[in-house]
């Protein structure tokens, strides 16, 4: 993990004097990922708007970042929405916290905007092909970092494709995010499953060591009872991109994309950009207002921009992966910015 400071000016306007010269701390994922693109772009947008200084630590494990925001030790992080869900129950990676403390911490989380730009995929090297993605028994598969939302989704992907579980039908390999590419290119895995944005710098880096093939979820499996359960599970949302657009995004790289119809279909990882509930309302309003006004920069600043599924309009909650099993609220400052811009926010997202 290393730290990169992204400067975004200082607040100097009289109405915002209460948090002039504000510095916000944030953590995000490794470069080349959708959350990293969003956070680095947000820092640039805040800089252009003269709103705040955003100090970002890259390569973070978001399980830890979510807890740090909930405890007030961190100002901002991209949160896979399954993590607030698990935290609120004190289960999974938060089992050591327990249900009571977990619920207390989760109640301190607020969202300022949403996205669902990362979809689960399966990949392997063409030099060591997987003959049948429905038969992964005995394979060594990189399926996530040591803990957290990505690992949960990765294990769900392999169970959906092949009906087997980590440690039973196959050997799951986990490494910290910064070590993902080296772990895979070093030959330690027969295949990998990762939630990736489009296009993924990580997959391009992996393909630089040799041609790779990427698969979506076959239509019949996605429509199955288990497939529908996974798509509706806390932290997930449906994902579909026309295959021509998906392949065009990787043009010029040695990446083959295999689907069974005319679109790349999978389940997305639903994200919310979170802050502590007690973060100054005017500051959050200013940050969210700058975010909304920076829509074009987010969408056009990178080839992945149009596929990030960021929220710039009305928010119904369900489409964003909230207001169901995941019960999380938006920050009042963010709601004010959205509503001032003419957008509606579902009642279930109001504190």
C-alpha positions, 0 to 999 in steps of 0.5 A, a space after each residue: 500500500 502506498 499513499 498519494 496525496 491528491 490536492 483539491 484546493 481550499 475553501 475560501 468562500 465566506 458562507 463556507 468559512 466554517 470549514 475553510 482550508 478543509 482537508 478530507 482523508 480518503 482511502 480507495 482501491 488500487 490504480 486501474 480500478 473503478 473506485 480509484 478512477 472515481 476517487 481520483 476524479 473526485 479529487 480533481 473535480 474538488 480542485 477545480 471547484 475550489 472545495 477541499 483538499 483530498 488526501 487519498 491512500 491507495 491500495 486499501 482493503 475496503 473492509 477496513 476503510 468502511 470501519 474507519 469511516 464508521 468510527 470517524 477515523 476516516 472522512 471518505 471511502 468507496 464502500 461495496 454496499 455489502 460491507 455496511 450490511 455485514 457491519 450492521 450485523 457484526 458478521 463476516 469480516 466484522 464478526 469480531 465486532 459483534 452485532 450490537 457494536 456493528 449496528 452502532 457503527 453502521 448507523 454512523 455511515 452516510 452515502 453521498 452518491 452511488 455507483 455500480 461500475 464493477 461487474 464480476 467476471 472470470 478470466 484465464 490465460 489462453 496458454 492454460 485454458 479452462 476447457 469448461 467454465 462450468 467444471 472448475 473442480 481442482 483448479 487454483 482460482 484467485 477469487 479476491 483479497 483475504 476478506 471483504 466484499 470482493 471475496 464474497 462475490 468471487 466465491 459466489 461467482 465460482 459457486 454459480 458457474 461450477 457449483 463448488 465451494 472454496 476449499 472444497 471443490 477448488 483452491 481459492 487464492 487470496 492476496 491483498 489488492 496491490 499483489 493481485 496482478 503479480 500473483 496471477 502473472 506469476 503463474 500461481 492461479 489457473 483462473 481468476 474471478 474479479 469484479 472489474 470496471 470497463 475497461 479494467 487496467 488490471 486485466 490489461 496488465 494481466 494480458 500484457 504477460 500473455 493473451 487472456 480470455 474473459 467470460 461473463 455469466 451464461 444466461 441460463 445460470 444468471 436466470 437460475 434460482 441461485 443466479 437470481 439470489 446472487 443478483 439480489 443479494 446485499 451489495 449486488 445489482 444486475 449488470 449488462 453491457 452490449 458485447 460490441 461496446 465491451 469488446 471495443 473497450 479492450 480493442 488493441 489488447 490481447 483479450 478475448 471476451 466470450 458471451 452466449 448472447 449479444 451482451 456481457 451479463 453478470 452481477 455488479 458490485 453496488 457501491 456507495 461513496 460513504 462519509 461519517 454521519 457527523 461530517 459537516 452538512 455544508 461541507 458535504 453539500 459543497 462536495 456533492 454539488 461539485 460532484 454533480 456539476 462535474 458529471 461531464 468530467 467523470 463520464 469523459 475523463 476516461 474510457 471507463 467513464 461511461 460505464 461507471 454507473 454513477 448517480 447524477 439524477 433521481 435516486 430510487 434506492 433500489 437501482 443503486 443496491 439500497 433500500 432492500 437488505 441494505 439499509 443505508 441512508 444518504 447524508 443530509 448535505 448530499 440530499 440537499 445538493 441533489 434536490 437543489 439540482 432538481 433530482 428526487 431522492 427516495 424516502 428510504 434514503 432519508 435519515 
